[in-house]
Amino acid sequence: MNRFLFAHLLFSAVTSALMSSLVCGVATFRMVGASAAFVHVWSGAWFFAWPVAFIVLVSIGPFVRKTVYRGCKCPMAVPSQEPHETR
């Protein structure tokens, strides 16, 4: 696996885990409040939501990034593929 694919998968895993846990937490808190059931309900929702968020981010993330950069008329921020020189 090349480092760019690894970086994309790692970024997608971390971002989807954080966002899905936050969104599930807010939705669960709105639904059950600060009750004893909060952690149980939240963890069940997050366990289901995280893989979905990960798959969506891995599959359409590059398309969304390119579309946003085009819309902002920004150059694509792609890391250099050339090895760095050490001095």
C-alpha positions as CSV (number, residue, x, y, z in Angstrom):
1,M,0.0,0.0,0.0
2,N,1.5,3.3,-0.9
3,R,1.7,6.2,1.6
4,F,-1.0,8.3,-0.1
5,L,-3.6,5.6,0.0
6,F,-2.6,4.9,3.7
7,A,-2.9,8.6,4.5
8,H,-6.4,8.8,2.9
9,L,-7.6,5.7,4.8
10,L,-6.2,6.9,8.1
11,F,-7.6,10.4,7.6
12,S,-11.0,8.8,6.7
13,A,-10.9,6.5,9.7
14,V,-10.1,9.3,12.2
15,T,-12.5,11.9,10.7
16,S,-15.4,9.5,10.4
17,A,-14.8,8.2,14.0
18,L,-14.8,11.7,15.4
19,M,-17.7,13.1,13.4
20,S,-19.9,10.0,13.9
21,S,-19.3,9.9,17.6
22,L,-20.1,13.6,17.9
23,V,-23.2,13.5,15.8
24,C,-24.4,10.3,17.6
25,G,-23.7,11.9,20.9
26,V,-25.7,15.0,20.2
27,A,-28.6,13.1,18.7
28,T,-28.6,10.6,21.7
29,F,-28.4,13.4,24.2
30,R,-31.4,15.1,22.5
31,M,-33.3,11.8,22.6
32,V,-32.6,10.4,26.1
33,G,-30.9,13.3,27.9
34,A,-28.3,12.8,30.6
35,S,-29.7,9.5,31.8
36,A,-28.2,6.2,32.7
37,A,-29.1,4.9,29.3
38,F,-27.0,7.5,27.5
39,V,-23.8,5.6,27.1
40,H,-25.6,2.4,26.1
41,V,-27.8,4.1,23.4
42,W,-24.9,6.3,22.1
43,S,-22.5,3.3,21.8
44,G,-25.0,1.3,19.9
45,A,-25.7,4.2,17.5
46,W,-22.0,4.9,17.0
47,F,-21.2,1.2,16.4
48,F,-23.6,1.3,13.5
49,A,-22.8,4.8,12.2
50,W,-19.0,4.7,12.2
51,P,-18.6,2.1,9.4
52,V,-21.2,3.8,7.3
53,A,-19.4,7.2,7.7
54,F,-16.0,5.6,7.0
55,I,-17.2,3.9,3.7
56,V,-18.9,7.1,2.6
57,L,-15.8,9.2,3.3
58,V,-13.4,6.8,1.7
59,S,-15.5,6.5,-1.4
60,I,-16.6,10.1,-2.1
61,G,-14.0,12.1,-0.1
62,P,-11.7,12.6,-3.1
63,F,-14.5,13.7,-5.3
64,V,-15.8,16.2,-2.7
65,R,-12.3,17.5,-2.1
66,K,-11.7,18.1,-5.9
67,T,-15.1,19.8,-6.2
68,V,-14.5,22.1,-3.3
69,Y,-11.0,23.1,-4.6
70,R,-12.4,23.8,-8.1
71,G,-15.2,25.8,-6.6
72,C,-12.8,27.9,-4.6
73,K,-10.4,28.1,-7.6
74,C,-7.6,26.8,-5.4
75,P,-4.7,24.6,-6.6
76,M,-5.0,21.0,-5.5
77,A,-3.1,20.4,-2.3
78,V,-1.4,17.2,-3.3
79,P,1.8,16.2,-1.4
80,S,4.9,15.9,-3.5
81,Q,5.6,12.4,-4.7
82,E,9.3,12.9,-5.0
83,P,11.6,11.7,-2.1
84,H,12.9,14.5,0.0
85,E,16.6,15.2,0.0
86,T,18.4,14.9,3.3
87,R,21.4,17.1,4.0
